[in-house]
Amino acid sequence: MTHIVQQPTSESTDSPDRGPDEEFYTWTGKARRWMLKTLPPDKLLPETQPSYVASWIYVFGMGAIASLVVLIVSGVVLGLNGPSWWHLSSFGHFINSTHLWSAEFFFLFMVVHLWGKFWMASWRGGRLLTWITGVVAFAASIGAAFTGYLVQTNFESEWISYQAKDVVNATGIGAWFNLANVGQMFMWHIVLLPLAVAAIVALHVLLVRVHGVVAPIDAADTDTQLRDAVIPELHDKADK
């Protein structure tokens, strides 16, 4: 038997007053309801942040994202022009140096951000997945940096690849992950690992928007700014 569901009228569909509990009959409507309930526009693009975000410890995460953007843009330019360009062209030298130093700053900011959030216990208040995605992004970035060393196409990259190849062969995956194969390492470095890092970082930022920026551990329960931010752990303390 075919179940026919009456389609909602355009007036009810386009109405901005549709509540989050109203029934939807398509996966697109259900997905939209879930997204608007989980991440409303005021959370996705907030105009204000709590006052404690002015601390320097909250700056390094944004610094890592800014460095990642420069890293990807400079990497795209290098990938489009090829090794001979960045070895022989003066502008290629400049872009190659920009790519190198953006990677250095990216890891510097990311390590400080990671340690800062560790000592702040940033997994509090239902933020465990946020913490896990940050750690996974750090691990994927190490792989991207390692393959970057292997595609420099100079004596240093050749020495690193053949020294590390013995280690990889000892694990039994050398037949599928050949560090001496420059073309394969290029694919890992300029396509697969950057996409993985960018996707995990995007998910990490979305989770930060969903749960809010973690408050300092020693934040006072009576802080008006914290109460207005609706931080779950503070409300749990207040209820007790």
Summary of the structure (lengths in Angstrom):
residues: 240
radius of gyration: 23.7
end to end distance: 53.7
largest distance: 72.4
contacts: 576
relative contact order: 0.10
helix: 70%
strand: 0%
